[in-house]
Amino acid sequence: MGPQRSAILLLLLALFSASLSLMMADMSIVEYDNNHPSKSRTEEEMMDIYKKWMIEHGKVYNGIEESEKRFNIFKDNLVFIDAHNSENRTYKVGLNVFADLTDEEYRSYYLGMKYDARRQSVQSKMASQRYAASSAEILPESVDWRTKGAVSPIRNQGQCASCWAFSAISTVESINQIVTGQLIDLSEQELIDCDRSVNTGCKSGRQVNAFKFITSNGGIDTEKDYPYLEADGTCNATKMKSKVVSIDGYEEILPRNNENSLKKAVAHQPISVGIEAYGKAFKNYVSGIFTGICGTSLDHAVVVVGYGSEKGLDYWIVRNSWGSKWGESGYLRIQRNNFPGGIGKGKCGIAMFASYPTKKGNARIGGDGISIIPTTTANTSSGASSSSGSPNEGSRRMRTIQKLYENTKVMNYVSMFCLLAETTPLSFEEASKEKKWRQVMEKKNRVIEINDKWELASLPTGQKSIGVKWIFKEIKNVNGVVKKYKAKLVVKGYAQ
């Protein structure tokens, strides 16, 4: 009986040790809290905080059992938050909209980017050196496309892992505004319902496939006409034909794993990126520059809309799609240049896979970002005299324009107005009433060929005149009729 009793005792000891290990693993966050000077909260206090949080976020649960389950999850998150914020860090976490979710629930509902490193390695067709960084280049110290009116208000994807669609749509909205001056809310739901070659709606997707869909479809509908449902739907073929905003194509930023190239790209336009967003610190982020622990297994699609520095710490400004009650009113600031010289994958893999839509326009540096001058977009034309210049003078003035745009130190104001009318120029008021004029103007991507005939711009004394130029284009309409269109392109600027 002795050996049998010893074996039983050893078995019981092993079971007890295993149970203790599991218990300690489950309670690790509580133990972490106990070992740090965070505030000790009673059960009653936690329940009071929980009830207030439920009211703030409009939380209603299906029965007492579900409510108790969520309260227990809430307590674990609160303990983590208290412990985290008791230490001196560059960012804070708090009770945001995810405070009643486990990490796995959060991953399942909100992280829907599909990233395959092997597949991305062969995407040479859409790879571009357009924004390859150069040591000789001087870029703005800070950029924020929100201040330029190029970023639409924060939206909320809800419990649909459609971050890829929100990221793609946001960058299309931005490039369209930069090129045309119009910020139009576009439809994520059209991508979720209709872009099904690779993407899978509320399950997962890739931004580059969304760009490919918009390009091949010839455009995409508005959010108002094709609204978001927070769920998979059936593709509306009729609304898919409503191509309100179009893009020319899409590209990936090369070289990969280079924050310098990403910085150059962001100076020109908001950029779609992937990051690893899994983890308690990221989930509960509320403010500051995120420097927390995260990997590079890309699982969430967002948009970089700017960059800057604070107290010696560089950061990216990231637009998220989790509503305005998450982070800094829906945005995240995340550490930039966490690798020496900016060469590396970036914080949470932000420089690993960056892409953007393209739309025709002439980009030049101006002020704290890049002003893209559209080739066919327009508002009004005014202030021009009627004297003509020679082709040589036209070329000289073109060089003057380029020089002025490229000199960020002296450029203070740039505006471009293009008036397009059939055969003869009209006033903006007259032209806007012409049906044919409006139809031509709606074709945002049309490239208009230019000649060398110039007129001088009439500007106030002390401001440097750049010029006014006539441009022509023969356009064939749907009936095969070729007509000649005439436009007046006015570019004005001044230097300090």
MIGU-102017 format. One record per residue (C-alpha): residue number from 0; residue in three letters; x, y, z. Coordinates in nm, 3 decimals, padded with zeros to 5 digits. Example, Ala and Ser with C-alpha at 12.3 -4.5 7.8 and 13.67 -1.06 7.14 Angstrom:
<rs>
R   n res       x       y       z
R   0 ALA  01.230 -00.450  00.780
R   1 SER  01.367 -00.106  00.714
</rs>
This chain:
<rs>
R   n res       x       y       z
R   0 MET  00.000  00.000  00.000
R   1 GLY  00.299  00.234  00.062
R   2 PRO  00.399  00.277 -00.304
R   3 GLN  00.032  00.321 -00.409
R   4 ARG -00.023  00.588 -00.140
R   5 SER  00.290  00.774 -00.251
R   6 ALA  00.174  00.766 -00.612
R   7 ILE -00.166  00.906 -00.513
R   8 LEU -00.004  01.183 -00.311
R   9 LEU  00.225  01.274 -00.600
R  10 LEU -00.073  01.282 -00.839
R  11 LEU -00.272  01.508 -00.605
R  12 LEU  00.030  01.737 -00.564
R  13 ALA  00.068  01.763 -00.943
R  14 LEU -00.302  01.845 -00.986
R  15 PHE -00.283  02.109 -00.713
R  16 SER  00.024  02.266 -00.872
R  17 ALA -00.145  02.278 -01.214
R  18 SER -00.459  02.434 -01.066
R  19 LEU -00.252  02.691 -00.880
R  20 SER -00.065  02.782 -01.198
R  21 LEU -00.391  02.834 -01.387
R  22 MET -00.531  03.043 -01.105
R  23 MET -00.222  03.261 -01.096
R  24 ALA -00.236  03.302 -01.474
R  25 ASP -00.599  03.414 -01.457
R  26 MET -00.525  03.649 -01.170
R  27 SER -00.200  03.787 -01.311
R  28 ILE -00.353  04.124 -01.380
R  29 VAL -00.483  04.148 -01.024
R  30 GLU -00.145  04.048 -00.882
R  31 TYR  00.018  04.310 -01.103
R  32 ASP -00.217  04.569 -00.958
R  33 ASN -00.142  04.464 -00.601
R  34 ASN  00.230  04.507 -00.659
R  35 HIS  00.192  04.865 -00.783
R  36 PRO  00.069  05.183 -00.611
R  37 SER -00.264  05.190 -00.792
R  38 LYS -00.586  05.281 -00.624
R  39 SER -00.759  05.003 -00.429
R  40 ARG -01.126  04.986 -00.522
R  41 THR -01.412  04.812 -00.342
R  42 GLU -01.668  04.597 -00.524
R  43 GLU -01.931  04.861 -00.455
R  44 GLU -01.715  05.137 -00.603
R  45 MET -01.645  04.929 -00.913
R  46 MET -02.017  04.863 -00.959
R  47 ASP -02.091  05.235 -00.931
R  48 ILE -01.826  05.311 -01.197
R  49 TYR -01.968  05.032 -01.412
R  50 LYS -02.322  05.172 -01.400
R  51 LYS -02.203  05.521 -01.494
R  52 TRP -01.997  05.377 -01.778
R  53 MET -02.303  05.183 -01.907
R  54 ILE -02.508  05.504 -01.918
R  55 GLU -02.229  05.698 -02.092
R  56 HIS -02.189  05.437 -02.366
R  57 GLY -02.554  05.332 -02.392
R  58 LYS -02.488  04.972 -02.288
R  59 VAL -02.787  04.740 -02.238
R  60 TYR -02.747  04.367 -02.177
R  61 ASN -02.975  04.072 -02.236
R  62 GLY -03.047  03.950 -01.884
R  63 ILE -02.879  03.951 -01.542
R  64 GLU -02.637  03.672 -01.632
R  65 GLU -02.495  03.863 -01.927
R  66 SER -02.470  04.182 -01.720
R  67 GLU -02.276  04.001 -01.445
R  68 LYS -02.044  03.848 -01.704
R  69 ARG -01.972  04.190 -01.851
R  70 PHE -01.917  04.337 -01.505
R  71 ASN -01.647  04.079 -01.431
R  72 ILE -01.473  04.160 -01.759
R  73 PHE -01.511  04.531 -01.681
R  74 LYS -01.342  04.483 -01.343
R  75 ASP -01.041  04.311 -01.503
R  76 ASN -01.003  04.599 -01.747
R  77 LEU -01.038  04.855 -01.468
R  78 VAL -00.769  04.686 -01.262
R  79 PHE -00.536  04.693 -01.562
R  80 ILE -00.615  05.060 -01.624
R  81 ASP -00.544  05.159 -01.262
R  82 ALA -00.212  04.974 -01.265
R  83 HIS -00.105  05.111 -01.602
R  84 ASN -00.184  05.474 -01.525
R  85 SER -00.005  05.459 -01.189
R  86 GLU  00.324  05.452 -01.380
R  87 ASN  00.489  05.739 -01.565
R  88 ARG  00.414  05.670 -01.933
R  89 THR  00.370  05.874 -02.251
R  90 TYR  00.006  05.767 -02.289
R  91 LYS -00.300  05.689 -02.082
R  92 VAL -00.553  05.408 -02.094
R  93 GLY -00.909  05.433 -01.969
R  94 LEU -01.265  05.308 -01.969
R  95 ASN -01.353  05.352 -02.334
R  96 VAL -01.618  05.172 -02.538
R  97 PHE -01.429  04.839 -02.513
R  98 ALA -01.421  04.819 -02.133
R  99 ASP -01.669  04.528 -02.122
R 100 LEU -01.494  04.316 -02.386
R 101 THR -01.231  04.047 -02.344
R 102 ASP -00.921  04.080 -02.560
R 103 GLU -01.043  03.797 -02.782
R 104 GLU -01.387  03.951 -02.830
R 105 TYR -01.225  04.279 -02.919
R 106 ARG -01.005  04.103 -03.176
R 107 SER -01.298  03.916 -03.328
R 108 TYR -01.530  04.217 -03.362
R 109 TYR -01.295  04.498 -03.457
R 110 LEU -00.969  04.371 -03.608
R 111 GLY -01.037  04.269 -03.967
R 112 MET -00.732  04.343 -04.177
R 113 LYS -00.614  04.049 -04.387
R 114 TYR -00.236  04.052 -04.431
R 115 ASP -00.032  03.782 -04.601
R 116 ALA  00.339  03.867 -04.614
R 117 ARG  00.404  03.609 -04.886
R 118 ARG  00.127  03.749 -05.103
R 119 GLN  00.241  04.107 -05.051
R 120 SER  00.593  04.019 -05.164
R 121 VAL  00.467  03.967 -05.519
R 122 GLN  00.251  04.280 -05.547
R 123 SER  00.499  04.445 -05.785
R 124 LYS  00.223  04.577 -06.010
R 125 MET  00.112  04.835 -05.755
R 126 ALA  00.448  04.900 -05.587
R 127 SER  00.597  05.243 -05.643
R 128 GLN  00.912  05.441 -05.567
R 129 ARG  00.708  05.764 -05.590
R 130 TYR  00.761  05.836 -05.221
R 131 ALA  01.105  05.682 -05.175
R 132 ALA  01.283  05.903 -04.923
R 133 SER  01.591  06.103 -05.014
R 134 SER  01.840  06.250 -04.765
R 135 ALA  01.855  06.566 -04.978
R 136 GLU  01.483  06.627 -04.940
R 137 ILE  01.347  06.873 -04.686
R 138 LEU  01.001  06.777 -04.565
R 139 PRO  00.771  06.973 -04.332
R 140 GLU  00.845  06.918 -03.963
R 141 SER  00.478  06.849 -03.901
R 142 VAL  00.171  06.774 -04.113
R 143 ASP -00.195  06.744 -04.017
R 144 TRP -00.437  06.692 -04.305
R 145 ARG -00.732  06.750 -04.069
R 146 THR -00.646  07.120 -04.055
R 147 LYS -00.659  07.135 -04.435
R 148 GLY -01.014  06.999 -04.454
R 149 ALA -00.898  06.680 -04.624
R 150 VAL -01.018  06.430 -04.361
R 151 SER -01.382  06.340 -04.307
R 152 PRO -01.532  06.314 -03.954
R 153 ILE -01.462  06.001 -03.750
R 154 ARG -01.695  05.709 -03.820
R 155 ASN -01.768  05.389 -03.632
R 156 GLN -01.741  05.047 -03.793
R 157 GLY -01.920  04.888 -03.496
R 158 GLN -01.899  04.512 -03.444
R 159 CYS -01.816  04.445 -03.807
R 160 ALA -01.449  04.377 -03.887
R 161 SER -01.457  04.616 -04.181
R 162 CYS -01.162  04.836 -04.081
R 163 TRP -01.009  04.766 -04.424
R 164 ALA -01.308  04.932 -04.596
R 165 PHE -01.302  05.236 -04.365
R 166 SER -00.929  05.281 -04.416
R 167 ALA -00.954  05.258 -04.794
R 168 ILE -01.258  05.487 -04.819
R 169 SER -01.099  05.751 -04.595
R 170 THR -00.792  05.778 -04.818
R 171 VAL -01.007  05.799 -05.132
R 172 GLU -01.212  06.078 -04.972
R 173 SER -00.891  06.261 -04.885
R 174 ILE -00.720  06.239 -05.222
R 175 ASN -01.042  06.347 -05.388
R 176 GLN -01.060  06.653 -05.162
R 177 ILE -00.694  06.738 -05.220
R 178 VAL -00.738  06.720 -05.596
R 179 THR -01.091  06.860 -05.638
R 180 GLY -01.152  07.062 -05.324
R 181 GLN -01.461  06.853 -05.241
R 182 LEU -01.477  06.634 -04.930
R 183 ILE -01.749  06.379 -05.006
R 184 ASP -01.850  06.101 -04.765
R 185 LEU -01.822  05.775 -04.958
R 186 SER -01.973  05.431 -04.905
R 187 GLU -01.792  05.165 -04.702
R 188 GLN -02.101  04.947 -04.740
R 189 GLU -02.055  04.925 -05.116
R 190 LEU -01.711  04.775 -05.058
R 191 ILE -01.845  04.535 -04.794
R 192 ASP -02.129  04.415 -05.018
R 193 CYS -01.976  04.427 -05.365
R 194 ASP -01.598  04.385 -05.332
R 195 ARG -01.592  04.008 -05.292
R 196 SER -01.308  03.885 -05.515
R 197 VAL -01.074  03.858 -05.213
R 198 ASN -01.230  04.066 -04.937
R 199 THR -01.498  03.910 -04.717
R 200 GLY -01.702  04.199 -04.580
R 201 CYS -01.739  04.197 -04.203
R 202 LYS -01.493  03.911 -04.167
R 203 SER -01.176  04.061 -04.314
R 204 GLY -01.026  04.240 -04.611
R 205 ARG -00.734  04.424 -04.765
R 206 GLN -00.722  04.793 -04.857
R 207 VAL -00.539  04.734 -05.188
R 208 ASN -00.822  04.511 -05.306
R 209 ALA -01.067  04.785 -05.214
R 210 PHE -00.867  05.032 -05.425
R 211 LYS -00.862  04.780 -05.708
R 212 PHE -01.240  04.743 -05.691
R 213 ILE -01.301  05.120 -05.699
R 214 THR -01.061  05.159 -05.992
R 215 SER -01.207  04.876 -06.199
R 216 ASN -01.564  04.983 -06.118
R 217 GLY -01.491  05.336 -06.237
R 218 GLY -01.578  05.495 -05.902
R 219 ILE -01.783  05.453 -05.586
R 220 ASP -02.114  05.578 -05.447
R 221 THR -02.173  05.814 -05.155
R 222 GLU -02.238  05.717 -04.794
R 223 LYS -02.574  05.896 -04.813
R 224 ASP -02.693  05.693 -05.112
R 225 TYR -02.543  05.360 -05.000
R 226 PRO -02.537  05.387 -04.616
R 227 TYR -02.344  05.176 -04.369
R 228 LEU -02.531  04.883 -04.208
R 229 GLU -02.267  04.743 -03.970
R 230 ALA -02.333  04.404 -04.132
R 231 ASP -02.282  04.212 -04.454
R 232 GLY -02.545  04.290 -04.716
R 233 THR -02.635  04.205 -05.073
R 234 CYS -02.458  04.408 -05.340
R 235 ASN -02.686  04.675 -05.485
R 236 ALA -02.593  04.661 -05.854
R 237 THR -02.788  04.976 -05.932
R 238 LYS -02.611  05.186 -05.672
R 239 MET -02.279  05.036 -05.773
R 240 LYS -02.327  05.217 -06.105
R 241 SER -02.338  05.551 -05.922
R 242 LYS -01.972  05.645 -05.958
R 243 VAL -01.963  05.974 -05.772
R 244 VAL -01.589  05.973 -05.695
R 245 SER -01.324  05.787 -05.891
R 246 ILE -00.952  05.723 -05.860
R 247 ASP -00.690  05.645 -06.124
R 248 GLY -00.526  05.357 -05.941
R 249 TYR -00.336  05.266 -05.628
R 250 GLU  00.022  05.205 -05.518
R 251 GLU  00.219  05.060 -05.230
R 252 ILE  00.495  05.260 -05.066
R 253 LEU  00.842  05.124 -05.132
R 254 PRO  01.077  05.054 -04.978
R 255 ARG  00.877  04.877 -04.709
R 256 ASN  00.980  04.904 -04.345
R 257 ASN  01.096  05.263 -04.386
R 258 GLU  00.932  05.540 -04.185
R 259 ASN  01.117  05.805 -04.387
R 260 SER  00.932  05.700 -04.702
R 261 LEU  00.606  05.689 -04.507
R 262 LYS  00.674  06.043 -04.384
R 263 LYS  00.726  06.167 -04.739
R 264 ALA  00.405  05.999 -04.850
R 265 VAL  00.203  06.146 -04.562
R 266 ALA  00.337  06.492 -04.652
R 267 HIS  00.157  06.445 -04.986
R 268 GLN -00.166  06.272 -04.879
R 269 PRO -00.323  06.057 -04.604
R 270 ILE -00.198  05.699 -04.628
R 271 SER -00.366  05.365 -04.554
R 272 VAL -00.157  05.142 -04.326
R 273 GLY -00.182  04.822 -04.129
R 274 ILE -00.088  04.787 -03.762
R 275 GLU -00.107  04.526 -03.490
R 276 ALA -00.380  04.656 -03.260
R 277 TYR -00.428  04.348 -03.041
R 278 GLY -00.363  04.386 -02.669
R 279 LYS -00.505  04.551 -02.358
R 280 ALA -00.297  04.868 -02.384
R 281 PHE -00.405  04.947 -02.740
R 282 LYS -00.765  04.842 -02.677
R 283 ASN -00.801  05.076 -02.378
R 284 TYR -00.598  05.370 -02.519
R 285 VAL -00.747  05.715 -02.448
R 286 SER -00.475  05.976 -02.493
R 287 GLY -00.106  06.056 -02.539
R 288 ILE  00.162  05.907 -02.763
R 289 PHE  00.128  05.530 -02.769
R 290 THR  00.460  05.363 -02.688
R 291 GLY  00.316  05.041 -02.547
R 292 ILE  00.403  04.683 -02.627
R 293 CYS  00.275  04.556 -02.962
R 294 GLY  00.395  04.320 -03.231
R 295 THR  00.400  04.332 -03.610
R 296 SER  00.128  04.081 -03.694
R 297 LEU -00.085  04.329 -03.886
R 298 ASP -00.453  04.288 -03.796
R 299 HIS -00.606  04.636 -03.819
R 300 ALA -00.632  04.892 -04.100
R 301 VAL -00.615  05.264 -04.020
R 302 VAL -00.510  05.589 -04.191
R 303 VAL -00.206  05.805 -04.117
R 304 VAL -00.325  06.166 -04.156
R 305 GLY -00.020  06.348 -04.024
R 306 TYR  00.286  06.349 -03.805
R 307 GLY  00.461  06.568 -03.551
R 308 SER  00.668  06.575 -03.231
R 309 GLU  00.596  06.648 -02.865
R 310 LYS  00.859  06.692 -02.595
R 311 GLY  01.120  06.530 -02.816
R 312 LEU  00.904  06.229 -02.902
R 313 ASP  00.804  06.184 -03.267
R 314 TYR  00.456  06.052 -03.347
R 315 TRP  00.215  05.964 -03.625
R 316 ILE -00.144  06.095 -03.624
R 317 VAL -00.369  05.798 -03.696
R 318 ARG -00.737  05.808 -03.790
R 319 ASN -00.926  05.508 -03.652
R 320 SER -01.277  05.380 -03.725
R 321 TRP -01.402  05.306 -03.373
R 322 GLY -01.607  05.619 -03.315
R 323 SER -01.519  05.946 -03.144
R 324 LYS -01.537  05.797 -02.793
R 325 TRP -01.222  05.594 -02.850
R 326 GLY -00.877  05.749 -02.816
R 327 GLU -00.829  06.120 -02.877
R 328 SER -01.174  06.186 -03.024
R 329 GLY -01.132  05.887 -03.253
R 330 TYR -00.762  05.940 -03.327
R 331 LEU -00.442  05.783 -03.200
R 332 ARG -00.095  05.927 -03.172
R 333 ILE  00.159  05.650 -03.201
R 334 GLN  00.538  05.660 -03.166
R 335 ARG  00.733  05.744 -03.482
R 336 ASN  01.098  05.664 -03.550
R 337 ASN  01.127  05.399 -03.280
R 338 PHE  01.399  05.239 -03.496
R 339 PRO  01.733  05.419 -03.556
R 340 GLY  01.716  05.646 -03.858
R 341 GLY  01.355  05.555 -03.922
R 342 ILE  01.460  05.228 -04.088
R 343 GLY  01.243  04.950 -03.956
R 344 LYS  00.890  04.817 -03.936
R 345 GLY  00.777  05.102 -03.713
R 346 LYS  00.570  05.090 -03.397
R 347 CYS  00.311  04.810 -03.424
R 348 GLY  00.431  04.749 -03.784
R 349 ILE  00.299  05.082 -03.914
R 350 ALA  00.562  05.102 -04.192
R 351 MET  00.529  04.743 -04.312
R 352 PHE  00.246  04.780 -04.560
R 353 ALA  00.136  05.127 -04.659
R 354 SER -00.072  05.203 -04.968
R 355 TYR -00.269  05.487 -05.119
R 356 PRO -00.506  05.570 -05.405
R 357 THR -00.386  05.788 -05.692
R 358 LYS -00.572  06.068 -05.866
R 359 LYS -00.431  06.298 -06.131
R 360 GLY -00.288  06.623 -06.000
R 361 ASN  00.040  06.816 -05.989
R 362 ALA  00.189  06.796 -05.640
R 363 ARG  00.412  07.070 -05.498
R 364 ILE  00.524  07.138 -05.142
R 365 GLY  00.349  07.429 -04.979
R 366 GLY  00.341  07.533 -04.614
R 367 ASP  00.300  07.242 -04.375
R 368 GLY  00.198  06.987 -04.636
R 369 ILE  00.161  06.929 -05.008
R 370 SER -00.083  07.123 -05.224
R 371 ILE -00.198  06.919 -05.520
R 372 ILE -00.315  07.132 -05.813
R 373 PRO -00.594  06.953 -06.001
R 374 THR -00.583  06.946 -06.379
R 375 THR -00.957  06.964 -06.441
R 376 THR -01.125  07.068 -06.119
R 377 ALA -01.269  07.408 -06.065
R 378 ASN -01.453  07.686 -05.901
R 379 THR -01.416  08.042 -06.034
R 380 SER -01.187  08.259 -06.240
R 381 SER -01.123  08.628 -06.185
R 382 GLY -00.873  08.911 -06.194
R 383 ALA -00.712  08.843 -06.534
R 384 SER -00.616  09.094 -06.800
R 385 SER -00.635  09.019 -07.172
R 386 SER -00.276  09.069 -07.287
R 387 SER -00.102  08.770 -07.445
R 388 GLY  00.250  08.641 -07.398
R 389 SER  00.493  08.445 -07.611
R 390 PRO  00.564  08.068 -07.583
R 391 ASN  00.906  08.147 -07.435
R 392 GLU  00.747  08.369 -07.174
R 393 GLY  00.499  08.093 -07.102
R 394 SER  00.781  07.848 -07.037
R 395 ARG  00.955  08.101 -06.814
R 396 ARG  00.642  08.150 -06.608
R 397 MET  00.597  07.774 -06.575
R 398 ARG  00.946  07.756 -06.425
R 399 THR  00.850  08.043 -06.192
R 400 ILE  00.547  07.845 -06.074
R 401 GLN  00.755  07.536 -06.008
R 402 LYS  01.021  07.734 -05.823
R 403 LEU  00.765  07.911 -05.605
R 404 TYR  00.585  07.590 -05.517
R 405 GLU  00.907  07.410 -05.435
R 406 ASN  01.030  07.685 -05.203
R 407 THR  00.840  07.609 -04.883
R 408 LYS  00.998  07.902 -04.697
R 409 VAL  00.855  08.178 -04.914
R 410 MET  00.528  08.019 -05.027
R 411 ASN  00.244  08.168 -04.830
R 412 TYR -00.065  08.128 -05.044
R 413 VAL -00.161  07.929 -05.351
R 414 SER -00.494  07.910 -05.527
R 415 MET -00.599  07.755 -05.853
R 416 PHE -00.922  07.819 -06.038
R 417 CYS -01.015  07.649 -06.361
R 418 LEU -01.306  07.768 -06.574
R 419 LEU -01.408  07.521 -06.840
R 420 ALA -01.664  07.610 -07.105
R 421 GLU -01.745  07.489 -07.453
R 422 THR -01.575  07.693 -07.731
R 423 THR -01.570  08.027 -07.548
R 424 PRO -01.504  08.120 -07.184
R 425 LEU -01.804  08.222 -06.974
R 426 SER -01.836  08.366 -06.628
R 427 PHE -01.860  08.107 -06.350
R 428 GLU -02.226  08.193 -06.292
R 429 GLU -02.311  08.152 -06.659
R 430 ALA -02.104  07.839 -06.706
R 431 SER -02.247  07.665 -06.401
R 432 LYS -02.592  07.684 -06.562
R 433 GLU -02.473  07.508 -06.876
R 434 LYS -02.555  07.136 -06.869
R 435 LYS -02.267  07.041 -07.099
R 436 TRP -02.024  07.243 -06.887
R 437 ARG -02.131  07.060 -06.572
R 438 GLN -02.099  06.722 -06.743
R 439 VAL -01.743  06.798 -06.845
R 440 MET -01.654  06.928 -06.498
R 441 GLU -01.788  06.610 -06.338
R 442 LYS -01.525  06.408 -06.519
R 443 LYS -01.268  06.476 -06.249
R 444 ASN -00.987  06.262 -06.391
R 445 ARG -00.979  06.402 -06.744
R 446 VAL -00.631  06.523 -06.841
R 447 ILE -00.649  06.851 -07.032
R 448 GLU -00.364  06.919 -07.276
R 449 ILE -00.214  07.265 -07.252
R 450 ASN -00.054  07.499 -07.505
R 451 ASP  00.186  07.789 -07.461
R 452 LYS -00.050  08.087 -07.474
R 453 TRP -00.034  08.295 -07.158
R 454 GLU -00.199  08.600 -07.010
R 455 LEU -00.072  08.797 -06.713
R 456 ALA -00.256  08.768 -06.384
R 457 SER -00.364  09.095 -06.227
R 458 LEU -00.269  09.085 -05.858
R 459 PRO -00.242  09.350 -05.585
R 460 THR  00.075  09.555 -05.562
R 461 GLY  00.360  09.378 -05.384
R 462 GLN  00.244  09.026 -05.472
R 463 LYS  00.432  08.816 -05.724
R 464 SER  00.222  08.743 -06.033
R 465 ILE  00.256  08.393 -06.172
R 466 GLY  00.016  08.380 -06.463
R 467 VAL -00.303  08.285 -06.640
R 468 LYS -00.305  08.020 -06.908
R 469 TRP -00.551  07.911 -07.176
R 470 ILE -00.583  07.536 -07.217
R 471 PHE -00.762  07.334 -07.484
R 472 LYS -00.883  06.977 -07.521
R 473 GLU -01.085  06.797 -07.783
R 474 ILE -01.332  06.566 -07.609
R 475 LYS -01.535  06.292 -07.769
R 476 ASN -01.874  06.243 -07.605
R 477 VAL -02.074  05.922 -07.574
R 478 ASN -02.229  05.978 -07.917
R 479 GLY -01.890  05.999 -08.083
R 480 VAL -01.912  06.374 -08.146
R 481 VAL -01.583  06.556 -08.102
R 482 LYS -01.600  06.907 -07.958
R 483 LYS -01.327  07.149 -07.863
R 484 TYR -01.334  07.283 -07.509
R 485 LYS -01.155  07.590 -07.385
R 486 ALA -01.048  07.656 -07.027
R 487 LYS -00.889  07.938 -06.837
R 488 LEU -00.641  07.819 -06.574
R 489 VAL -00.554  08.087 -06.321
R 490 VAL -00.268  08.025 -06.079
R 491 LYS -00.191  08.295 -05.825
R 492 GLY  00.054  08.319 -05.543
R 493 TYR  00.270  08.559 -05.348
R 494 ALA  00.593  08.549 -05.157
R 495 GLN  00.685  08.722 -04.835
</rs>
